[in-house]
């Protein structure tokens, strides 16, 4: 995941997940959950600095997997999500209390993709430009 403020990156992370995912939805959901925990830390840090008035609004997490977006908002278990470890459902609490909002983004617009998969040069260059690098 990556968090940007203005035109610069303030938090980037790309790691191998510690759990085995049974589906793309599960892998994306786990990654979104980890990003949501970073949202909580970033919001608290920015509130302490008292320099970003808009930090009162939820921080938007963009995810390119529709199943992950839906699962982050729904507090019920689905057939495809029943094997997800309970700790990753923390994202639901984080969104319900207003720290974050999870929204769908098209894969070709997802700035986190260069950290996790190979891309065509055209799409890679587009993402690098979007990151401000």
N, CA and C atoms as an extended XYZ file, in Angstrom:
399
Properties=species:S:1:pos:R:3:atomname:S:1:resname:S:1:resid:I:1 pbc="F F F"
N         0.835       -1.178        0.000 N   UNK     1
C         0.000        0.000        0.000 CA  UNK     1
C         0.876        1.237        0.000 C   UNK     1
N         0.274        2.333       -0.317 N   UNK     2
C         0.976        3.605       -0.303 CA  UNK     2
C         0.024        4.705        0.114 C   UNK     2
N         0.504        5.622        0.945 N   UNK     3
C        -0.283        6.781        1.356 CA  UNK     3
C         0.439        8.024        0.883 C   UNK     3
N        -0.328        8.925        0.312 N   UNK     4
C         0.231       10.134       -0.276 CA  UNK     4
C        -0.441       11.345        0.342 C   UNK     4
N         0.351       12.391        0.534 N   UNK     5
C        -0.171       13.659        1.036 CA  UNK     5
C         0.358       14.739        0.109 C   UNK     5
N        -0.551       15.476       -0.493 N   UNK     6
C        -0.118       16.436       -1.508 CA  UNK     6
C         0.467       15.663       -2.672 C   UNK     6
N         1.689       15.978       -3.018 N   UNK     7
C         2.316       15.299       -4.156 CA  UNK     7
C         3.388       14.304       -3.732 C   UNK     7
N         3.453       13.978       -2.446 N   UNK     8
C         4.507       13.073       -1.998 CA  UNK     8
C         4.004       11.891       -1.193 C   UNK     8
N         4.780       10.830       -1.244 N   UNK     9
C         4.463        9.626       -0.468 CA  UNK     9
C         4.855        9.848        0.986 C   UNK     9
N         3.966        9.479        1.901 N   UNK    10
C         4.296        9.588        3.321 CA  UNK    10
C         4.405        8.225        3.996 C   UNK    10
N         3.887        7.186        3.344 N   UNK    11
C         3.998        5.839        3.894 CA  UNK    11
C         3.826        4.834        2.763 C   UNK    11
N         4.817        3.976        2.582 N   UNK    12
C         4.780        2.940        1.553 CA  UNK    12
C         5.151        1.614        2.183 C   UNK    12
N         4.493        0.538        1.749 N   UNK    13
C         4.843       -0.776        2.276 CA  UNK    13
C         4.473       -1.856        1.269 C   UNK    13
N         5.390       -2.762        1.067 N   UNK    14
C         5.150       -3.916        0.207 CA  UNK    14
C         5.866       -5.095        0.844 C   UNK    14
N         5.093       -6.043        1.370 N   UNK    15
C         5.689       -7.198        2.038 CA  UNK    15
C         4.984       -8.473        1.597 C   UNK    15
N         5.641       -9.571        1.841 N   UNK    16
C         5.019      -10.874        1.608 CA  UNK    16
C         4.052      -11.130        2.763 C   UNK    16
N         2.837      -11.519        2.442 N   UNK    17
C         1.856      -11.773        3.490 CA  UNK    17
C         2.250      -13.007        4.291 C   UNK    17
N         1.960      -12.957        5.583 N   UNK    18
C         2.327      -14.061        6.471 CA  UNK    18
C         1.320      -15.205        6.427 C   UNK    18
N         0.165      -14.979        5.795 N   UNK    19
C        -0.846      -16.032        5.701 CA  UNK    19
C        -0.991      -16.473        4.246 C   UNK    19
N        -1.531      -17.647        4.070 N   UNK    20
C        -1.797      -18.157        2.726 CA  UNK    20
C        -3.231      -17.790        2.371 C   UNK    20
N        -3.393      -17.086        1.254 N   UNK    21
C        -4.728      -16.676        0.821 CA  UNK    21
C        -5.285      -17.699       -0.161 C   UNK    21
N        -6.558      -18.015        0.004 N   UNK    22
C        -7.222      -18.967       -0.886 CA  UNK    22
C        -7.733      -18.313       -2.164 C   UNK    22
N        -7.767      -16.981       -2.188 N   UNK    23
C        -8.301      -16.278       -3.356 CA  UNK    23
C        -7.678      -14.892       -3.448 C   UNK    23
N        -7.860      -14.267       -4.600 N   UNK    24
C        -7.395      -12.890       -4.775 CA  UNK    24
C        -8.129      -11.972       -3.812 C   UNK    24
N        -9.435      -12.192       -3.650 N   UNK    25
C       -10.211      -11.373       -2.723 CA  UNK    25
C        -9.620      -11.432       -1.326 C   UNK    25
N        -9.276      -12.624       -0.876 N   UNK    26
C        -8.722      -12.772        0.467 CA  UNK    26
C        -7.379      -12.062        0.582 C   UNK    26
N        -6.527      -12.201       -0.413 N   UNK    27
C        -5.218      -11.540       -0.388 CA  UNK    27
C        -5.378      -10.020       -0.362 C   UNK    27
N        -6.282       -9.505       -1.172 N   UNK    28
C        -6.523       -8.057       -1.212 CA  UNK    28
C        -7.147       -7.572        0.099 C   UNK    28
N        -8.016       -8.375        0.684 N   UNK    29
C        -8.668       -8.021        1.948 CA  UNK    29
C        -7.644       -7.946        3.076 C   UNK    29
N        -6.738       -8.902        3.122 N   UNK    30
C        -5.677       -8.903        4.135 CA  UNK    30
C        -4.804       -7.660        3.967 C   UNK    30
N        -4.439       -7.335        2.724 N   UNK    31
C        -3.625       -6.144        2.464 CA  UNK    31
C        -4.376       -4.873        2.864 C   UNK    31
N        -5.670       -4.812        2.556 N   UNK    32
C        -6.475       -3.647        2.924 CA  UNK    32
C        -6.576       -3.512        4.438 C   UNK    32
N        -6.660       -4.632        5.138 N   UNK    33
C        -6.717       -4.607        6.599 CA  UNK    33
C        -5.423       -4.042        7.186 C   UNK    33
N        -4.301       -4.466        6.628 N   UNK    34
C        -3.008       -3.935        7.087 CA  UNK    34
C        -2.918       -2.434        6.797 C   UNK    34
N        -3.398       -2.017        5.629 N   UNK    35
C        -3.392       -0.598        5.280 CA  UNK    35
C        -4.307        0.191        6.216 C   UNK    35
N        -5.426       -0.393        6.602 N   UNK    36
C        -6.360        0.279        7.507 CA  UNK    36
C        -5.719        0.530        8.871 C   UNK    36
N        -4.897       -0.399        9.330 N   UNK    37
C        -4.189       -0.177       10.601 CA  UNK    37
C        -3.224        0.996       10.470 C   UNK    37
N        -2.599        1.126        9.305 N   UNK    38
C        -1.708        2.263        9.056 CA  UNK    38
C        -2.504        3.568        9.025 C   UNK    38
N        -3.731        3.522        8.515 N   UNK    39
C        -4.606        4.695        8.512 CA  UNK    39
C        -4.809        5.206        9.930 C   UNK    39
N        -5.083        4.305       10.856 N   UNK    40
C        -5.313        4.700       12.251 CA  UNK    40
C        -4.078        5.401       12.803 C   UNK    40
N        -2.907        4.837       12.551 N   UNK    41
C        -1.669        5.451       13.037 CA  UNK    41
C        -1.463        6.824       12.389 C   UNK    41
N        -1.647        6.913       11.073 N   UNK    42
C        -1.452        8.184       10.371 CA  UNK    42
C        -2.417        9.254       10.868 C   UNK    42
N        -3.680        8.889       11.042 N   UNK    43
C        -4.660        9.873       11.539 CA  UNK    43
C        -4.267       10.389       12.917 C   UNK    43
N        -3.881        9.484       13.808 N   UNK    44
C        -3.485        9.911       15.152 CA  UNK    44
C        -2.247       10.801       15.110 C   UNK    44
N        -1.282       10.448       14.272 N   UNK    45
C        -0.059       11.239       14.133 CA  UNK    45
C        -0.376       12.633       13.592 C   UNK    45
N        -1.189       12.696       12.549 N   UNK    46
C        -1.535       13.995       11.960 CA  UNK    46
C        -2.387       14.837       12.907 C   UNK    46
N        -3.246       14.196       13.696 N   UNK    47
C        -4.030       14.937       14.690 CA  UNK    47
C        -3.114       15.550       15.745 C   UNK    47
N        -2.090       14.789       16.175 N   UNK    48
C        -1.139       15.306       17.163 CA  UNK    48
C        -0.388       16.513       16.631 C   UNK    48
N        -0.020       16.474       15.353 N   UNK    49
C         0.702       17.593       14.754 CA  UNK    49
C        -0.187       18.823       14.620 C   UNK    49
N        -1.492       18.596       14.485 N   UNK    50
C        -2.479       19.672       14.384 CA  UNK    50
C        -2.193       20.628       13.219 C   UNK    50
N        -1.746       20.085       12.097 N   UNK    51
C        -1.444       20.914       10.930 CA  UNK    51
C        -2.301       20.547        9.716 C   UNK    51
N        -3.100       19.506        9.830 N   UNK    52
C        -3.916       19.050        8.703 CA  UNK    52
C        -5.379       19.016        9.150 C   UNK    52
N        -6.108       20.119        8.938 N   UNK    53
C        -7.504       20.160        9.391 CA  UNK    53
C        -8.379       19.074        8.772 C   UNK    53
N        -8.096       18.672        7.542 N   UNK    54
C        -8.937       17.683        6.867 CA  UNK    54
C        -8.765       16.271        7.406 C   UNK    54
N        -7.866       16.068        8.370 N   UNK    55
C        -7.653       14.722        8.909 CA  UNK    55
C        -8.870       14.256        9.708 C   UNK    55
N        -9.796       15.148        9.969 N   UNK    56
C       -11.022       14.749       10.664 CA  UNK    56
C       -11.896       13.874        9.772 C   UNK    56
N       -11.781       14.052        8.464 N   UNK    57
C       -12.542       13.232        7.513 CA  UNK    57
C       -11.880       11.864        7.394 C   UNK    57
N       -12.650       10.835        7.049 N   UNK    58
C       -12.047        9.503        6.873 CA  UNK    58
C       -10.985        9.515        5.770 C   UNK    58
N        -9.921        8.767        5.977 N   UNK    59
C        -8.892        8.602        4.954 CA  UNK    59
C        -9.382        7.520        3.997 C   UNK    59
N        -9.275        7.789        2.711 N   UNK    60
C        -9.790        6.865        1.702 CA  UNK    60
C        -8.750        5.801        1.366 C   UNK    60
N        -9.171        4.542        1.435 N   UNK    61
C        -8.359        3.410        0.983 CA  UNK    61
C        -8.949        2.949       -0.336 C   UNK    61
N        -8.132        2.939       -1.369 N   UNK    62
C        -8.601        2.458       -2.667 CA  UNK    62
C        -8.188        1.009       -2.841 C   UNK    62
N        -9.116        0.198       -3.299 N   UNK    63
C        -8.870       -1.225       -3.513 CA  UNK    63
C        -9.441       -1.607       -4.872 C   UNK    63
N        -8.682       -2.402       -5.637 N   UNK    64
C        -9.148       -2.757       -6.982 CA  UNK    64
C        -9.888       -4.094       -7.030 C   UNK    64
N       -10.273       -4.613       -5.880 N   UNK    65
C       -10.994       -5.879       -5.838 CA  UNK    65
C       -12.374       -5.648       -5.217 C   UNK    65
N       -13.420       -5.823       -6.017 N   UNK    66
C       -14.794       -5.554       -5.555 CA  UNK    66
C       -15.176       -6.388       -4.341 C   UNK    66
N       -14.755       -7.646       -4.316 N   UNK    67
C       -15.066       -8.514       -3.185 CA  UNK    67
C       -14.459       -8.011       -1.893 C   UNK    67
N       -13.236       -7.521       -1.958 N   UNK    68
C       -12.575       -6.984       -0.766 CA  UNK    68
C       -13.271       -5.728       -0.273 C   UNK    68
N       -13.671       -4.873       -1.206 N   UNK    69
C       -14.374       -3.643       -0.831 CA  UNK    69
C       -15.680       -3.996       -0.125 C   UNK    69
N       -16.452       -4.898       -0.704 N   UNK    70
C       -17.731       -5.302       -0.103 CA  UNK    70
C       -17.517       -5.968        1.252 C   UNK    70
N       -16.525       -6.832        1.350 N   UNK    71
C       -16.260       -7.554        2.593 CA  UNK    71
C       -15.823       -6.609        3.713 C   UNK    71
N       -15.150       -5.524        3.366 N   UNK    72
C       -14.695       -4.580        4.390 CA  UNK    72
C       -15.852       -3.789        4.986 C   UNK    72
N       -16.972       -3.757        4.290 N   UNK    73
C       -18.127       -2.985        4.747 CA  UNK    73
C       -19.204       -3.838        5.389 C   UNK    73
N       -19.184       -5.140        5.153 N   UNK    74
C       -20.262       -6.004        5.614 CA  UNK    74
C       -19.821       -6.862        6.797 C   UNK    74
N       -20.477       -6.708        7.937 N   UNK    75
C       -20.085       -7.458        9.131 CA  UNK    75
C       -20.644       -8.872        9.184 C   UNK    75
N       -20.818       -9.488        8.048 N   UNK    76
C       -21.288      -10.877        8.055 CA  UNK    76
C       -20.294      -11.734        7.286 C   UNK    76
N       -20.353      -13.000        7.517 N   UNK    77
C       -19.431      -13.927        6.867 CA  UNK    77
C       -20.023      -14.434        5.557 C   UNK    77
N       -19.164      -14.563        4.583 N   UNK    78
C       -19.558      -15.081        3.277 CA  UNK    78
C       -18.858      -16.411        3.046 C   UNK    78
N       -19.351      -17.154        2.098 N   UNK    79
C       -18.740      -18.439        1.771 CA  UNK    79
C       -17.255      -18.262        1.433 C   UNK    79
N       -16.943      -17.212        0.690 N   UNK    80
C       -15.558      -17.005        0.269 CA  UNK    80
C       -14.680      -16.389        1.346 C   UNK    80
N       -15.277      -15.821        2.372 N   UNK    81
C       -14.473      -15.155        3.395 CA  UNK    81
C       -14.440      -15.902        4.721 C   UNK    81
N       -15.065      -17.059        4.788 N   UNK    82
C       -15.174      -17.745        6.078 CA  UNK    82
C       -13.830      -18.223        6.623 C   UNK    82
N       -12.827      -18.363        5.761 N   UNK    83
C       -11.526      -18.841        6.232 CA  UNK    83
C       -10.526      -17.726        6.518 C   UNK    83
N       -10.952      -16.481        6.390 N   UNK    84
C       -10.060      -15.360        6.688 CA  UNK    84
C        -9.881      -15.273        8.198 C   UNK    84
N        -8.624      -15.147        8.623 N   UNK    85
C        -8.351      -15.048       10.059 CA  UNK    85
C        -9.085      -13.847       10.646 C   UNK    85
N        -9.581      -14.025       11.835 N   UNK    86
C       -10.411      -13.022       12.496 CA  UNK    86
C        -9.726      -11.663       12.642 C   UNK    86
N        -8.419      -11.670       12.866 N   UNK    87
C        -7.709      -10.409       13.099 CA  UNK    87
C        -7.782       -9.466       11.900 C   UNK    87
N        -7.988      -10.009       10.704 N   UNK    88
C        -8.046       -9.156        9.522 CA  UNK    88
C        -9.385       -8.447        9.376 C   UNK    88
N       -10.383       -8.855       10.137 N   UNK    89
C       -11.682       -8.187       10.089 CA  UNK    89
C       -11.674       -6.870       10.863 C   UNK    89
N       -10.543       -6.505       11.435 N   UNK    90
C       -10.400       -5.218       12.112 CA  UNK    90
C       -10.734       -4.068       11.167 C   UNK    90
N       -10.529       -4.264        9.886 N   UNK    91
C       -10.842       -3.220        8.898 CA  UNK    91
C       -12.300       -2.785        8.995 C   UNK    91
N       -13.181       -3.698        9.341 N   UNK    92
C       -14.601       -3.347        9.472 CA  UNK    92
C       -14.811       -2.359       10.611 C   UNK    92
N       -14.147       -2.583       11.737 N   UNK    93
C       -14.256       -1.659       12.870 CA  UNK    93
C       -13.684       -0.291       12.508 C   UNK    93
N       -12.563       -0.303       11.803 N   UNK    94
C       -11.895        0.946       11.431 CA  UNK    94
C       -12.784        1.775       10.504 C   UNK    94
N       -13.452        1.125        9.565 N   UNK    95
C       -14.335        1.867        8.658 CA  UNK    95
C       -15.621        2.299        9.367 C   UNK    95
N       -16.151        1.460       10.252 N   UNK    96
C       -17.394        1.804       10.948 CA  UNK    96
C       -17.225        2.991       11.884 C   UNK    96
N       -16.055        3.143       12.480 N   UNK    97
C       -15.868        4.288       13.378 CA  UNK    97
C       -15.412        5.543       12.632 C   UNK    97
N       -15.233        5.443       11.315 N   UNK    98
C       -14.968        6.628       10.505 CA  UNK    98
C       -13.516        6.997       10.310 C   UNK    98
N       -12.596        6.111       10.646 N   UNK    99
C       -11.185        6.409       10.399 CA  UNK    99
C       -10.842        6.262        8.922 C   UNK    99
N       -11.518        5.345        8.236 N   UNK   100
C       -11.214        5.073        6.829 CA  UNK   100
C       -12.490        4.792        6.053 C   UNK   100
N       -12.401        4.991        4.749 N   UNK   101
C       -13.446        4.585        3.802 CA  UNK   101
C       -12.762        3.741        2.746 C   UNK   101
N       -13.329        2.598        2.423 N   UNK   102
C       -12.760        1.730        1.391 CA  UNK   102
C       -13.585        1.916        0.126 C   UNK   102
N       -12.910        2.327       -0.937 N   UNK   103
C       -13.574        2.573       -2.210 CA  UNK   103
C       -12.934        1.750       -3.314 C   UNK   103
N       -13.728        1.399       -4.293 N   UNK   104
C       -13.252        0.636       -5.453 CA  UNK   104
C       -12.496        1.574       -6.390 C   UNK   104
N       -11.387        1.087       -6.930 N   UNK   105
C       -10.625        1.814       -7.941 CA  UNK   105
C       -10.317        0.837       -9.072 C   UNK   105
N       -10.299        1.324      -10.273 N   UNK   106
C        -9.964        0.469      -11.411 CA  UNK   106
C        -8.509        0.021      -11.291 C   UNK   106
N        -8.228       -1.206      -11.668 N   UNK   107
C        -6.868       -1.744      -11.558 CA  UNK   107
C        -5.850       -0.868      -12.265 C   UNK   107
N        -6.223       -0.332      -13.423 N   UNK   108
C        -5.257        0.479      -14.166 CA  UNK   108
C        -4.949        1.812      -13.489 C   UNK   108
N        -5.735        2.183      -12.464 N   UNK   109
C        -5.496        3.419      -11.721 CA  UNK   109
C        -4.930        3.172      -10.324 C   UNK   109
N        -4.701        1.931       -9.959 N   UNK   110
C        -4.246        1.577       -8.616 CA  UNK   110
C        -2.742        1.807       -8.482 C   UNK   110
N        -2.356        2.854       -7.755 N   UNK   111
C        -0.942        3.215       -7.625 CA  UNK   111
C        -0.117        2.198       -6.848 C   UNK   111
N        -0.753        1.276       -6.146 N   UNK   112
C        -0.005        0.263       -5.394 CA  UNK   112
C         0.437       -0.902       -6.274 C   UNK   112
N        -0.122       -1.033       -7.457 N   UNK   113
C         0.194       -2.177       -8.317 CA  UNK   113
C         1.679       -2.348       -8.643 C   UNK   113
N         2.457       -1.281       -8.876 N   UNK   114
C         3.881       -1.499       -9.180 CA  UNK   114
C         4.648       -2.196       -8.052 C   UNK   114
N         4.117       -2.156       -6.835 N   UNK   115
C         4.787       -2.804       -5.706 CA  UNK   115
C         4.548       -4.308       -5.669 C   UNK   115
N         3.533       -4.775       -6.389 N   UNK   116
C         3.132       -6.174       -6.231 CA  UNK   116
C         3.062       -6.997       -7.506 C   UNK   116
N         3.129       -6.362       -8.664 N   UNK   117
C         2.996       -7.139       -9.903 CA  UNK   117
C         3.732       -6.468      -11.047 C   UNK   117
N         4.007       -7.252      -12.059 N   UNK   118
C         4.652       -6.682      -13.241 CA  UNK   118
C         3.595       -5.974      -14.089 C   UNK   118
N         4.005       -4.866      -14.673 N   UNK   119
C         3.101       -4.052      -15.476 CA  UNK   119
C         3.760       -3.722      -16.807 C   UNK   119
N         2.950       -3.325      -17.767 N   UNK   120
C         3.533       -2.847      -19.016 CA  UNK   120
C         4.249       -1.528      -18.727 C   UNK   120
N         5.200       -1.179      -19.556 N   UNK   121
C         5.965        0.051      -19.343 CA  UNK   121
C         5.043        1.267      -19.310 C   UNK   121
N         4.048        1.290      -20.182 N   UNK   122
C         3.123        2.423      -20.248 CA  UNK   122
C         2.373        2.605      -18.918 C   UNK   122
N         1.830        1.518      -18.387 N   UNK   123
C         1.084        1.596      -17.122 CA  UNK   123
C         2.030        1.883      -15.958 C   UNK   123
N         3.213        1.255      -15.968 N   UNK   124
C         4.199        1.512      -14.912 CA  UNK   124
C         4.566        2.995      -14.883 C   UNK   124
N         4.871        3.568      -16.043 N   UNK   125
C         5.234        4.987      -16.116 CA  UNK   125
C         4.092        5.878      -15.630 C   UNK   125
N         2.857        5.501      -15.963 N   UNK   126
C         1.688        6.258      -15.496 CA  UNK   126
C         1.618        6.240      -13.968 C   UNK   126
N         1.857        5.074      -13.365 N   UNK   127
C         1.810        4.963      -11.904 CA  UNK   127
C         2.954        5.729      -11.247 C   UNK   127
N         4.131        5.638      -11.810 N   UNK   128
C         5.281        6.362      -11.252 CA  UNK   128
C         5.003        7.865      -11.270 C   UNK   128
N         4.431        8.348      -12.361 N   UNK   129
C         4.074        9.768      -12.449 CA  UNK   129
C         3.022       10.122      -11.397 C   UNK   129
N         2.038        9.245      -11.213 N   UNK   130
C         0.993        9.473      -10.221 CA  UNK   130
C         1.519        9.482       -8.794 C   UNK   130
N         2.620        8.758       -8.566 N   UNK   131
C         3.234        8.724       -7.235 CA  UNK   131
C         4.082        9.961       -6.965 C   UNK   131
N         4.347       10.727       -8.009 N   UNK   132
C         5.197       11.901       -7.834 CA  UNK   132
C         6.666       11.563       -7.777 C   UNK   132
N         7.037       10.420       -8.331 N   UNK   133
C         8.439        9.984       -8.311 CA  UNK   133
C         9.125       10.432       -9.578 C   UNK   133
